[in-house]
C-alpha cells in the first residue's frame, strides 16, 4: 500500500492511495493541472486512477471534481446528499455519471474495500474513509468536527492515517478571528486541534505504523507546532509526516 498527500488544507485537498493495481484519489480541491503534474512527478498517470472519492461538499474538497471527471475520465464517488448539495450550488459543473455510497457503508472498488464513517463536521453528509486491501488499512480522516463516538475505534483499526491537526488552541484564541468563528472552529462541528489529534493517536494502540498530519491552518498553526505537540504526546512511537498546504508529501509505503 503506497500513499501520499498532493495537498492538504483549506486552500485545497487531494490525496493518493495505491493498493496493488488499484489507484484511488480522495477529494479534488486542487486544479486538474496541479494534480496531473504532481502525480506525473511520481510516475503516475492521472488517467490510470480507478476512482475519485469525495469526503464532503466543501469547496476545498470538491471544487475540481468535475474537472477530474470530465478531463481525465475519473469515475466519481460521493454520497447522494453530498451530490445534491454540490449539484445545487453548481460548484463543479456537470457529471455524466456518479457512483453513490451511503455514509457508514462499506463498498468495493475492484478488490479493495472502502469503509466509511459519518462525521459531525459542518458539511451536508461528511465521511472519513478507511481503505482495506485485506492486509493493511489506511484512513483518510479530515474535517472531523470533534472526537466523536466510534472515531477512536475506527483509528485503532488502521495501519496508517492522514489525520487533521488543524489548529493550535493558543494561536486560535489570540487570532484576529471574531469570537463566533473561533467558537465554530473549536466546536463540535469544526476541526481537531493539535492536542486533540495527538490524543487520538496516543490511544490508537500498536497497529498504526505511520501518520500524515494535515489540514493545518495557515493562520492558527505552524508545521513546527504540529510536530512538537505530537512528539510531546506520542514520543517516537511511529513516523510522523506533514501533509502540507503548499507541497506534496513523500510517497510512502506500508509493508
VODOSE-331208 format. One record per residue (C-alpha): x, y, z; residue number from 1; residue in three letters. Coordinates in Angstrom, 3 decimals. Example, Ala and Ser with C-alpha at 12.3 -4.5 7.8 and 13.67 -1.06 7.14 Angstrom:
<recs>
(rec (12.300 -4.500 7.800) 1 ALA) (rec (13.670 -1.060 7.140) 2 SER) 
</recs>
This chain:
<recs>
(rec (0.000 0.000 0.000) 1 UNK) (rec (1.504 3.333 -1.131) 2 UNK) (rec (0.186 6.806 -0.400) 3 UNK) (rec (0.962 10.500 -0.377) 4 UNK) (rec (-0.732 13.844 0.036) 5 UNK) (rec (-0.785 16.094 -3.015) 6 UNK) (rec (-2.017 18.994 -0.864) 7 UNK) (rec (-3.906 19.384 2.405) 8 UNK) (rec (-5.537 22.471 3.899) 9 UNK) (rec (-8.341 24.968 3.472) 10 UNK) (rec (-6.652 26.021 0.205) 11 UNK) (rec (-7.326 22.597 -1.305) 12 UNK) (rec (-7.164 18.890 -0.531) 13 UNK) (rec (-6.196 15.867 -2.609) 14 UNK) (rec (-4.735 12.541 -1.551) 15 UNK) (rec (-3.461 9.495 -3.471) 16 UNK) (rec (-3.505 5.855 -2.359) 17 UNK) (rec (-2.443 2.775 -4.286) 18 UNK) (rec (-3.098 -0.874 -3.419) 19 UNK) (rec (-1.509 -3.234 -5.941) 20 UNK) (rec (-3.154 -2.423 -9.283) 21 UNK) (rec (-5.873 -0.215 -7.752) 22 UNK) (rec (-5.291 3.542 -7.733) 23 UNK) (rec (-7.519 5.943 -5.819) 24 UNK) (rec (-7.748 9.699 -5.316) 25 UNK) (rec (-9.552 11.229 -2.360) 26 UNK) (rec (-11.021 14.726 -2.743) 27 UNK) (rec (-10.393 17.196 -5.544) 28 UNK) (rec (-9.797 20.636 -4.100) 29 UNK) (rec (-6.788 21.388 -6.306) 30 UNK) (rec (-6.667 22.056 -10.032) 31 UNK) (rec (-6.555 19.238 -12.530) 32 UNK) (rec (-3.276 20.550 -13.920) 33 UNK) (rec (-1.662 20.588 -10.471) 34 UNK) (rec (-2.908 17.092 -9.671) 35 UNK) (rec (-1.743 15.761 -13.042) 36 UNK) (rec (1.703 17.354 -12.621) 37 UNK) (rec (2.281 16.094 -9.071) 38 UNK) (rec (1.169 12.589 -9.936) 39 UNK) (rec (3.393 12.576 -13.037) 40 UNK) (rec (6.364 13.529 -10.847) 41 UNK) (rec (5.708 10.261 -9.040) 42 UNK) (rec (5.375 8.380 -12.379) 43 UNK) (rec (1.595 8.064 -12.027) 44 UNK) (rec (-0.727 8.845 -14.940) 45 UNK) (rec (-3.832 10.553 -13.543) 46 UNK) (rec (-5.920 8.811 -16.219) 47 UNK) (rec (-4.959 5.445 -14.707) 48 UNK) (rec (-6.730 6.303 -11.429) 49 UNK) (rec (-9.680 3.972 -10.832) 50 UNK) (rec (-11.858 6.285 -8.737) 51 UNK) (rec (-12.139 9.713 -7.160) 52 UNK) (rec (-13.838 9.610 -3.753) 53 UNK) (rec (-15.284 12.790 -2.222) 54 UNK) (rec (-15.475 13.168 1.562) 55 UNK) (rec (-17.889 16.121 1.666) 56 UNK) (rec (-19.242 19.124 -0.199) 57 UNK) (rec (-16.930 21.922 0.972) 58 UNK) (rec (-15.145 23.814 -1.781) 59 UNK) (rec (-11.612 22.869 -0.677) 60 UNK) (rec (-12.510 19.186 -1.146) 61 UNK) (rec (-14.778 19.143 -4.197) 62 UNK) (rec (-14.156 22.228 -6.329) 63 UNK) (rec (-12.333 20.436 -9.179) 64 UNK) (rec (-14.118 17.070 -9.035) 65 UNK) (rec (-15.925 17.896 -12.272) 66 UNK) (rec (-12.644 18.678 -14.000) 67 UNK) (rec (-11.080 15.414 -12.802) 68 UNK) (rec (-14.148 13.590 -14.136) 69 UNK) (rec (-14.555 15.347 -17.499) 70 UNK) (rec (-10.909 15.959 -18.430) 71 UNK) (rec (-9.331 12.760 -17.127) 72 UNK) (rec (-12.300 10.381 -17.186) 73 UNK) (rec (-12.214 9.551 -13.472) 74 UNK) (rec (-15.275 7.812 -12.003) 75 UNK) (rec (-16.550 9.869 -9.051) 76 UNK) (rec (-17.953 8.501 -5.793) 77 UNK) (rec (-19.883 10.559 -3.217) 78 UNK) (rec (-22.971 10.223 -1.045) 79 UNK) (rec (-26.340 11.176 -2.600) 80 UNK) (rec (-26.760 14.045 -0.129) 81 UNK) (rec (-23.307 15.411 -0.943) 82 UNK) (rec (-24.048 15.144 -4.654) 83 UNK) (rec (-27.347 17.004 -4.295) 84 UNK) (rec (-25.622 19.845 -2.428) 85 UNK) (rec (-22.804 20.020 -4.977) 86 UNK) (rec (-25.313 19.948 -7.839) 87 UNK) (rec (-27.486 22.643 -6.254) 88 UNK) (rec (-24.587 25.011 -5.606) 89 UNK) (rec (-23.096 24.363 -9.067) 90 UNK) (rec (-19.611 24.090 -7.587) 91 UNK) (rec (-18.199 21.585 -10.027) 92 UNK) (rec (-20.044 21.658 -13.329) 93 UNK) (rec (-21.708 18.553 -14.716) 94 UNK) (rec (-21.036 14.843 -14.284) 95 UNK) (rec (-22.038 12.220 -16.826) 96 UNK) (rec (-22.067 9.537 -14.153) 97 UNK) (rec (-21.876 9.436 -10.359) 98 UNK) (rec (-21.389 6.407 -8.134) 99 UNK) (rec (-23.111 6.686 -4.770) 100 UNK) (rec (-22.430 5.251 -1.341) 101 UNK) (rec (-24.158 5.883 1.974) 102 UNK) (rec (-22.299 7.295 4.976) 103 UNK) (rec (-21.412 4.345 7.193) 104 UNK) (rec (-21.481 1.877 4.281) 105 UNK) (rec (-18.738 -0.485 3.144) 106 UNK) (rec (-18.273 -0.983 -0.606) 107 UNK) (rec (-15.691 -2.280 -3.058) 108 UNK) (rec (-13.716 -0.651 -5.852) 109 UNK) (rec (-12.164 -3.539 -7.760) 110 UNK) (rec (-10.811 -5.785 -4.987) 111 UNK) (rec (-10.341 -3.003 -2.424) 112 UNK) (rec (-12.846 -2.466 0.377) 113 UNK) (rec (-13.729 1.114 1.303) 114 UNK) (rec (-15.225 1.635 4.744) 115 UNK) (rec (-16.896 4.967 5.530) 116 UNK) (rec (-17.683 6.658 8.820) 117 UNK) (rec (-20.087 9.584 9.150) 118 UNK) (rec (-18.550 12.728 10.670) 119 UNK) (rec (-20.151 15.639 12.569) 120 UNK) (rec (-18.248 18.337 10.634) 121 UNK) (rec (-20.423 21.204 9.377) 122 UNK) (rec (-20.942 19.652 5.952) 123 UNK) (rec (-24.035 18.146 4.345) 124 UNK) (rec (-23.032 14.491 4.725) 125 UNK) (rec (-19.334 14.246 5.538) 126 UNK) (rec (-17.415 10.997 5.887) 127 UNK) (rec (-13.948 9.731 6.596) 128 UNK) (rec (-12.581 6.684 4.799) 129 UNK) (rec (-10.659 3.509 5.583) 130 UNK) (rec (-9.105 1.656 2.656) 131 UNK) (rec (-8.637 -2.073 3.274) 132 UNK) (rec (-6.671 -4.322 0.899) 133 UNK) (rec (-7.022 -7.411 3.098) 134 UNK) (rec (-3.614 -6.869 4.680) 135 UNK) (rec (-3.411 -3.180 5.556) 136 UNK) (rec (-5.890 -0.425 6.383) 137 UNK) (rec (-5.308 3.274 5.759) 138 UNK) (rec (-7.606 6.054 6.965) 139 UNK) (rec (-8.324 9.477 5.436) 140 UNK) (rec (-9.700 11.471 8.365) 141 UNK) (rec (-10.016 15.235 7.992) 142 UNK) (rec (-12.772 17.757 8.782) 143 UNK) (rec (-13.946 15.634 11.691) 144 UNK) (rec (-15.631 18.159 13.968) 145 UNK) (rec (-14.581 16.547 17.259) 146 UNK) (rec (-13.555 13.210 18.715) 147 UNK) (rec (-16.976 11.610 18.314) 148 UNK) (rec (-18.115 8.122 19.406) 149 UNK) (rec (-16.705 5.452 17.128) 150 UNK) (rec (-13.761 7.518 15.877) 151 UNK) (rec (-11.223 6.096 18.323) 152 UNK) (rec (-12.170 2.503 17.439) 153 UNK) (rec (-12.012 3.407 13.736) 154 UNK) (rec (-8.479 4.786 14.126) 155 UNK) (rec (-7.379 1.822 16.251) 156 UNK) (rec (-8.151 -0.454 13.272) 157 UNK) (rec (-5.708 1.363 10.973) 158 UNK) (rec (-2.092 0.762 9.937) 159 UNK) (rec (-1.676 4.317 8.667) 160 UNK) (rec (-3.656 7.546 8.671) 161 UNK) (rec (-3.998 11.012 7.218) 162 UNK) (rec (-5.378 12.918 10.215) 163 UNK) (rec (-6.289 16.570 10.521) 164 UNK) (rec (-4.295 18.588 13.058) 165 UNK) (rec (-5.891 21.892 12.230) 166 UNK) (rec (-5.136 24.487 14.882) 167 UNK) (rec (-3.108 25.398 17.929) 168 UNK) (rec (-5.585 26.470 20.669) 169 UNK) (rec (-3.462 29.386 21.896) 170 UNK) (rec (-2.877 30.767 18.414) 171 UNK) (rec (-6.584 30.469 17.615) 172 UNK) (rec (-7.614 32.186 20.849) 173 UNK) (rec (-5.234 35.099 20.144) 174 UNK) (rec (-6.060 35.352 16.434) 175 UNK) (rec (-7.908 38.155 14.653) 176 UNK) (rec (-10.868 35.821 14.115) 177 UNK) (rec (-14.167 37.010 15.610) 178 UNK) (rec (-15.386 35.075 18.685) 179 UNK) (rec (-18.149 33.406 16.666) 180 UNK) (rec (-15.663 31.918 14.184) 181 UNK) (rec (-13.317 30.809 16.965) 182 UNK) (rec (-16.246 29.046 18.626) 183 UNK) (rec (-17.169 27.350 15.339) 184 UNK) (rec (-13.643 26.046 14.734) 185 UNK) (rec (-13.316 24.778 18.316) 186 UNK) (rec (-16.873 23.453 18.425) 187 UNK) (rec (-18.331 20.027 17.722) 188 UNK) (rec (-18.745 20.745 14.008) 189 UNK) (rec (-15.348 22.322 13.380) 190 UNK) (rec (-11.857 20.818 13.432) 191 UNK) (rec (-9.421 18.934 15.652) 192 UNK) (rec (-6.634 20.841 17.395) 193 UNK) (rec (-3.047 19.563 17.507) 194 UNK) (rec (-3.728 18.281 21.012) 195 UNK) (rec (-6.989 16.571 20.014) 196 UNK) (rec (-5.303 14.777 17.109) 197 UNK) (rec (-2.290 13.708 19.180) 198 UNK) (rec (-4.538 12.377 21.949) 199 UNK) (rec (-6.457 10.292 19.410) 200 UNK) (rec (-3.232 8.823 18.064) 201 UNK) (rec (-1.950 8.185 21.587) 202 UNK) (rec (-4.986 5.980 22.217) 203 UNK) (rec (-4.702 4.170 18.886) 204 UNK) (rec (-2.916 1.078 20.156) 205 UNK) (rec (0.060 -0.554 18.478) 206 UNK) (rec (-1.232 -1.107 14.945) 207 UNK) (rec (-0.535 2.308 13.366) 208 UNK) (rec (2.824 2.428 11.600) 209 UNK) (rec (2.637 5.889 10.008) 210 UNK) (rec (0.717 9.144 10.393) 211 UNK) (rec (0.361 12.067 7.996) 212 UNK) (rec (-0.777 15.219 9.814) 213 UNK) (rec (-2.762 17.570 7.605) 214 UNK) (rec (-5.396 20.258 7.154) 215 UNK) (rec (-3.042 22.613 9.024) 216 UNK) (rec (-4.345 26.177 9.417) 217 UNK) (rec (-2.198 28.857 7.792) 218 UNK) (rec (-3.354 31.402 10.400) 219 UNK) (rec (-3.655 29.452 13.643) 220 UNK) (rec (-0.971 26.792 13.400) 221 UNK) (rec (2.515 26.012 12.131) 222 UNK) (rec (4.104 22.801 10.938) 223 UNK) (rec (6.612 23.052 13.816) 224 UNK) (rec (3.837 23.328 16.397) 225 UNK) (rec (2.144 20.299 14.870) 226 UNK) (rec (5.333 18.231 15.079) 227 UNK) (rec (6.228 19.460 18.569) 228 UNK) (rec (2.771 18.816 20.045) 229 UNK) (rec (2.508 15.339 18.573) 230 UNK) (rec (6.028 14.338 19.575) 231 UNK) (rec (5.446 15.610 23.120) 232 UNK) (rec (2.402 13.341 23.475) 233 UNK) (rec (3.417 10.418 21.243) 234 UNK) (rec (7.168 10.317 21.665) 235 UNK) (rec (8.786 8.334 18.844) 236 UNK) (rec (6.157 5.597 18.600) 237 UNK) (rec (5.852 5.807 14.797) 238 UNK) (rec (6.881 8.097 11.924) 239 UNK) (rec (5.066 11.415 11.593) 240 UNK) (rec (4.924 13.295 8.312) 241 UNK) (rec (3.379 16.655 7.433) 242 UNK) (rec (0.704 16.851 4.741) 243 UNK) (rec (1.442 20.421 3.725) 244 UNK) (rec (-0.766 23.178 2.364) 245 UNK) (rec (1.937 24.073 -0.124) 246 UNK) (rec (3.771 20.958 -1.324) 247 UNK) (rec (3.193 17.221 -1.769) 248 UNK) (rec (4.415 14.804 0.863) 249 UNK) (rec (6.788 11.957 0.132) 250 UNK) (rec (5.414 8.790 -1.440) 251 UNK) (rec (5.360 6.301 1.441) 252 UNK) (rec (4.742 2.558 1.563) 253 UNK) (rec (3.258 0.384 4.302) 254 UNK) (rec (4.542 -3.188 4.098) 255 UNK) 
</recs>
